[in-house]
């Protein structure tokens, strides 16, 4: 009789240990399914390009142009997407039809051609460097806020970049605000 009771207890313990293992494996599996290990972020970029033309005596001339990029996202999203935002805007602007008409800084005398005249236009490298500089500065300003702000709901940061027909006028700045939800 004692062997019979011991056998039942052993079977009961074995079943109990098996169920406990099964339950703990199920909990680990549920945690693995609900745990979000991927880094997700979302930043939206919109572009508005304008230009003017003057037609005089059968010839057309570009009278000015600018491209404005508006970038929106949460502060943490800007941190995660910084490099991609900067490279995407620089690449997009480099593919614009006006890229060859951007004037360099007035003090630029390094680009002379064979006739001795200074090249008034900025190189693609200068333009890329300027975009990188002003855009990274604007993104940094999101994280360098010294003022205390009160917000309700998720904060949407907004950066506006305007790239005109002279490299000196390229600028990006935080214009952000917040939205109530």
N, C-alpha and C positions, 0 to 999 in steps of 0.2 A: 504494500500500500504506500509505503514511504517512497519507493522508487517511482510509483505512478504519479504521486504528487510532485516529486522533484522533476519528473519528465514534463508535467504540465507547466510547472513554474519556468523551466528552461525554455520551453516552447513559447510561453507568454513573454519572457524576457527577450527572446530572439525576435519575436514579432514586434515588441515595443521598440527595440533598438532599430529594427528595420523601418518602422513607421517614423521614428524620430529622424532618421537619416533622410528618408523620403521627404518629410516636411521641411527639413533644413535645406535640402537641395531645391525644393520648390520655392522657398523664400529667396534663396540666392538667385534663382532663375528670374523671379518676378523683379527683384532689384536690378538685375542686368537689363531687363527689358524696359524698365521705367527710368533708369539712369541715363541722362543725356550727356554723353561724352564728347559729342561733336561741338565745335565752335562755330556757331551760326551768327551772322550779322547781315545787316541790310543798310546800304547807303544808296540814295538815289541821286542821279546827276542829270540835270537838264541843261540844254544849250540853246542860246539865242544868238544868232549871228546876223548882223546888219552891215550893209555897205551902201555907199552912194556912188553914183557915176555922174560925170559931167560930159556932155557931148558938145564939142565946139569945133566948128569948121570941118566937119567930117571925121573928127577923131574923138575917141572916148577916153576919159581919164577917171581913175578912181579918186573920189574926193574924200574918202575916209571910210574907215570900217572899224568895227569892234565885235568881239565875241564875249558873251557873258555866260559863265557856267554857274549854276546854282546847285549846291551840294547839300543834301539834307540827311540827317541820321542822328542816332543817339550817340552820346559821348563815347560810350564803350565801343560802339560800332566804328566810329572814326579811328579809334586806337587800333582796332583789328584790321581795318581796311585801308589804313594810311598809304602804304606803298602802292597798292593797286589803284587807289583813287588818283594819286599823283601821276603814276605812269599812264593810266588811261586818259587823263586829261592832256598830258603832254603829247601822247601819241595821236589823240584826236586832233589837237591843234596843229601838230606837225603835218597832218594830212589835209589841212584846210587849203583852199586855193589862194589865200592871202598871205601864206607863210613867207613867201619871197619878197613881200612888200613891207615888212616890218622894218622900220628905221632903227638904227643903232643909236646909242647915246651920242649926244652932241660932241662930247669930248673924245670920241673914238677916232683916232687918226692912224690906227694900226693897219687898216685894210686899204692899202693903195694898190692900184692896178698899174699896168705898164705905162700909161700916159701920165702918171703921177697924181691922178685925182683920187680923193678918198672915196671908199665904198660906203655909201650912206646906209646900207642895209645890214641888219643883224644876221649872223650865221644861225643855222639850226641849233648848233651847240649853245650859243648865247641865249637863244630863246628857251631852250629846254632848261638851262641852268636857272634862268629867271623864273620860269613857271615853278620849278622845283622849290626855289627859295621862297617865293611869296605864298605858295600854297601850304608848304610845311609850316611857315610862320603863322598862317591863319589857323591851321589845325592845332598848333601848339597853344594858341591863344584860348582855345576851348578848355584846355587843361590848366592854364595859368590864371584862372579867375581868382582875384583877391576879394571881390565883393561878395556879400552874402545875399543870396536870392531865395525867394520863397516861391515854390512851384507846387502845383497840384497836378498830378498825373505824370505820364512819361514826358520827359524833356526832349524836344526835337531841336537839335542844333542846326543852324543854317550858315553856310559860308557862301559868299558871292565873290566870284573872280571876274574881273573885266580885263581883257587883253585887247588893247587898241593898236593903232598903227605905229606907235613908237614904243620901244622896249622900256623906256623910262616910266611910262604910264601904266605898266602892268601892275595890277594890285589884286589882292585877295584879302577879305576881312570877314570876321564873324558878324553876322547881322541877326543871328539867331534869336529865338524867343522860345516860348513854351506854349504848349497846347493844353487846353482843358478837355478832359474826356469824361 
